[in-house]
């Protein structure tokens, strides 16, 4: 059994880490470079950085932040937010990112997944999928979960895999920030048919939620933000708990 990964997520706005509920009502959660070092030292398996208000003119600022983080941590990290071209990816990988995450750009131009995977290798390309359940059907949303599409989540996840993505970061917008648990039914449905890892996001509130997402949800990794930022759950304690519960985890 492959070891499961614990991934703190830093949502970045104007150079600071922020966190809200369902992507709104944001509050400051600290300096991203300091938080990144803490998580690396505590035994996080990876880090994800998402520039949630990314625009083209901020790309330089984000690249500088990526460089600062890369110098302070010794674990892989993924950077996303406003990435839409091969050049965007080059800038961030050169700055020190190990992987990049695309979302809206992939929905608008699915061929970009093929092109990025061919240029940089599938292992570098994470496709983030924001999903909401509408009248019993899971649909892909873009623009931070605010804009609905006609893409059904399960079909889009399969297409993303077929086009060469190395991983999927699946965020349930219905669960995000609620601390009520991950969307395990949807995760299990997608994880059991795809040949690439699925990172679960949205809903972490207790240590038991992580056990559930790895067992019932069949996720390969679990991502969380506020419970780590505000020290509600410590990564060493979480890993100790999961190990005791029989979940295969990399020891701290």
C-alpha positions as CSV (number, residue, x, y, z in Angstrom):
1,X,0.0,0.0,0.0
2,X,1.4,3.4,-1.0
3,X,1.9,5.8,1.8
4,X,-0.8,8.5,2.1
5,X,0.2,12.1,2.0
6,X,-0.7,15.0,4.3
7,X,-0.6,18.3,2.4
8,X,-1.1,21.8,4.0
9,X,-2.5,24.3,1.6
10,X,-1.5,28.0,1.7
11,X,-4.1,30.2,0.0
12,X,-2.2,33.4,-1.0
13,X,-3.7,36.8,-1.4
14,X,-1.4,39.8,-1.9
15,X,1.6,37.9,-0.4
16,X,-0.2,36.7,2.8
17,X,-1.9,33.4,3.7
18,X,-5.6,33.7,4.0
19,X,-8.5,31.3,4.8
20,X,-12.3,31.6,4.6
21,X,-15.4,29.4,4.4
22,X,-16.5,28.4,0.9
23,X,-13.8,30.7,-0.4
24,X,-15.3,33.8,1.1
25,X,-15.0,35.8,4.4
26,X,-11.2,35.6,4.2
27,X,-9.0,36.2,7.3
28,X,-5.3,36.5,7.6
29,X,-3.5,33.3,8.5
30,X,0.1,34.4,8.5
31,X,3.3,34.8,6.5
32,X,3.5,32.0,3.9
33,X,7.3,31.6,4.1
34,X,7.2,31.1,7.9
35,X,4.2,28.7,7.6
36,X,5.9,26.7,4.9
37,X,9.0,26.2,7.0
38,X,6.9,25.2,10.0
39,X,5.0,22.6,8.0
40,X,8.2,21.3,6.4
41,X,9.8,20.9,9.8
42,X,6.7,19.3,11.3
43,X,6.7,16.5,8.7
44,X,4.2,17.6,6.0
45,X,4.6,15.5,2.9
46,X,4.1,18.3,0.4
47,X,2.8,21.9,0.3
48,X,0.3,23.5,-2.0
49,X,0.3,27.3,-2.8
50,X,-2.7,28.8,-4.4
51,X,-2.7,32.4,-5.5
52,X,-6.4,32.9,-5.1
53,X,-6.5,36.3,-6.7
54,X,-3.9,35.7,-9.4
55,X,-3.5,38.1,-12.3
56,X,-0.8,38.4,-14.9
57,X,0.8,41.4,-13.3
58,X,1.1,39.5,-10.0
59,X,3.0,36.6,-11.5
60,X,6.4,38.2,-10.8
61,X,5.4,38.6,-7.2
62,X,4.3,35.0,-6.9
63,X,7.6,33.8,-8.5
64,X,9.6,35.8,-5.9
65,X,7.5,34.2,-3.1
66,X,8.0,30.7,-4.6
67,X,11.8,31.3,-4.6
68,X,11.8,32.3,-0.9
69,X,9.7,29.3,0.0
70,X,11.9,26.9,-2.0
71,X,14.9,28.0,-0.1
72,X,13.3,27.3,3.3
73,X,11.7,23.9,2.8
74,X,12.8,20.4,1.8
75,X,9.5,18.9,0.6
76,X,7.8,19.1,-2.8
77,X,5.5,21.9,-3.4
78,X,2.8,22.8,-6.0
79,X,1.9,26.3,-7.1
80,X,-1.3,27.3,-8.7
81,X,-3.4,30.4,-9.5
82,X,-3.8,32.1,-12.8
83,X,-1.5,29.7,-14.7
84,X,-2.6,29.4,-18.3
85,X,0.5,29.2,-20.6
86,X,3.7,27.2,-21.0
87,X,5.6,30.3,-20.1
88,X,3.8,30.7,-16.8
89,X,4.8,27.1,-15.9
90,X,8.4,27.8,-16.9
91,X,8.6,30.8,-14.7
92,X,7.3,29.0,-11.6
93,X,9.3,25.8,-12.1
94,X,12.5,27.9,-12.6
95,X,11.6,29.8,-9.4
96,X,11.6,26.5,-7.4
97,X,8.1,25.0,-7.7
98,X,8.1,21.2,-8.1
99,X,4.6,21.0,-9.7
100,X,2.0,23.5,-11.0
101,X,-1.7,23.4,-10.6
102,X,-4.1,24.5,-13.3
103,X,-7.9,24.8,-13.0
104,X,-9.9,27.4,-15.1
105,X,-7.3,27.3,-17.9
106,X,-7.8,23.6,-18.3
107,X,-11.5,24.0,-18.5
108,X,-11.3,26.7,-21.1
109,X,-8.7,25.0,-23.1
110,X,-8.4,21.3,-22.3
111,X,-5.6,20.8,-24.9
112,X,-3.3,22.9,-22.6
113,X,-3.1,19.8,-20.3
114,X,-1.7,17.7,-23.2
115,X,0.8,20.5,-24.1
116,X,2.0,21.0,-20.5
117,X,2.3,17.3,-19.9
118,X,4.3,16.9,-23.1
119,X,6.6,19.9,-22.3
120,X,7.3,19.3,-18.6
121,X,6.2,15.7,-17.9
122,X,2.9,14.5,-16.3
123,X,4.5,14.4,-12.8
124,X,4.6,18.3,-12.9
125,X,1.0,18.8,-13.9
126,X,-1.8,18.8,-11.3
127,X,-5.3,19.7,-12.5
128,X,-7.4,21.2,-9.8
129,X,-11.1,20.5,-10.0
130,X,-13.6,22.6,-8.0
131,X,-16.9,20.7,-7.7
132,X,-20.4,21.5,-6.4
133,X,-23.4,19.3,-6.2
134,X,-26.3,20.8,-8.1
135,X,-29.7,18.9,-7.8
136,X,-27.8,15.6,-7.1
137,X,-25.3,16.0,-9.9
138,X,-21.6,17.0,-9.4
139,X,-20.6,19.8,-11.7
140,X,-17.2,21.5,-12.3
141,X,-17.0,25.1,-11.2
142,X,-14.3,27.7,-12.1
143,X,-13.2,31.1,-10.8
144,X,-12.7,29.9,-7.2
145,X,-15.9,27.9,-7.3
146,X,-18.0,30.8,-8.2
147,X,-18.8,30.1,-11.9
148,X,-20.7,27.0,-12.9
149,X,-19.9,24.9,-16.0
150,X,-21.8,22.2,-17.8
151,X,-18.9,19.7,-17.2
152,X,-19.8,16.8,-15.0
153,X,-17.1,16.2,-12.4
154,X,-16.6,12.5,-12.9
155,X,-16.3,12.8,-16.7
156,X,-14.0,15.8,-16.5
157,X,-11.7,13.9,-14.0
158,X,-11.4,11.0,-16.5
159,X,-10.7,13.4,-19.4
160,X,-8.0,15.2,-17.4
161,X,-6.4,11.8,-16.6
162,X,-6.6,10.8,-20.3
163,X,-5.0,14.1,-21.4
164,X,-1.9,13.5,-19.3
165,X,-2.3,15.1,-15.9
166,X,-0.2,13.6,-13.2
167,X,-2.6,14.2,-10.3
168,X,-6.0,15.6,-9.6
169,X,-6.7,18.0,-6.7
170,X,-10.4,17.6,-6.1
171,X,-12.0,20.3,-3.9
172,X,-15.6,19.9,-2.8
173,X,-16.9,23.5,-2.7
174,X,-19.9,22.3,-0.6
175,X,-17.5,21.1,2.1
176,X,-14.8,23.7,1.9
177,X,-14.1,25.4,5.2
178,X,-17.0,23.6,6.9
179,X,-14.9,21.1,8.9
180,X,-17.7,18.6,8.4
181,X,-15.6,15.9,6.6
182,X,-14.5,15.3,3.0
183,X,-16.8,14.4,0.1
184,X,-15.9,10.7,0.4
185,X,-18.5,9.3,-1.8
186,X,-17.5,11.4,-4.8
187,X,-13.8,10.9,-4.0
188,X,-14.2,7.1,-3.9
189,X,-16.1,7.1,-7.2
190,X,-13.4,9.0,-8.9
191,X,-10.4,7.4,-7.2
192,X,-11.5,3.9,-8.0
193,X,-11.6,4.4,-11.8
194,X,-8.6,6.7,-12.4
195,X,-5.0,5.6,-12.8
196,X,-3.5,8.8,-11.3
197,X,-3.5,10.0,-7.6
198,X,-6.4,12.0,-6.3
199,X,-5.8,14.7,-3.6
200,X,-8.9,15.3,-1.5
201,X,-9.6,18.9,-0.4
202,X,-12.5,20.6,1.4
203,X,-14.0,19.7,4.7
204,X,-11.2,18.6,7.1
205,X,-12.1,19.2,10.7
206,X,-11.0,16.3,12.8
207,X,-8.3,13.6,12.7
208,X,-11.0,11.0,12.0
209,X,-11.9,12.9,8.8
210,X,-8.5,12.1,7.5
211,X,-8.8,8.4,8.3
212,X,-12.2,8.4,6.6
213,X,-10.9,10.1,3.4
214,X,-8.1,7.5,3.1
215,X,-10.3,4.5,3.8
216,X,-13.8,5.3,2.5
217,X,-12.8,8.1,0.1
218,X,-9.8,6.1,-1.3
219,X,-7.9,9.4,-1.7
220,X,-4.1,9.2,-2.2
221,X,-3.5,12.5,-0.3
222,X,-5.5,14.9,1.9
223,X,-5.2,18.6,1.8
224,X,-6.3,21.1,4.5
225,X,-5.7,24.7,5.5
226,X,-7.3,26.3,8.5
227,X,-7.0,23.4,10.9
228,X,-3.3,23.5,10.4
229,X,-2.9,27.3,10.2
230,X,-4.8,27.9,13.4
231,X,-3.2,25.0,15.2
232,X,-6.4,23.0,15.7
233,X,-4.6,19.8,14.6
234,X,-0.8,19.3,14.5
235,X,0.8,17.4,11.7
236,X,2.9,15.1,14.0
237,X,-0.2,14.3,16.1
238,X,-2.2,13.6,13.0
239,X,0.4,11.3,11.5
240,X,0.7,9.5,14.9
241,X,-3.1,9.0,15.0
242,X,-3.3,7.7,11.4
243,X,-0.4,5.3,11.9
244,X,-2.2,3.9,15.0
245,X,-5.3,3.5,12.9
246,X,-3.5,1.4,10.4
247,X,-3.2,4.0,7.6
248,X,0.1,3.8,5.8
249,X,1.8,7.1,6.4
250,X,5.4,8.5,6.2
251,X,6.7,8.9,9.7
252,X,7.6,12.3,11.0
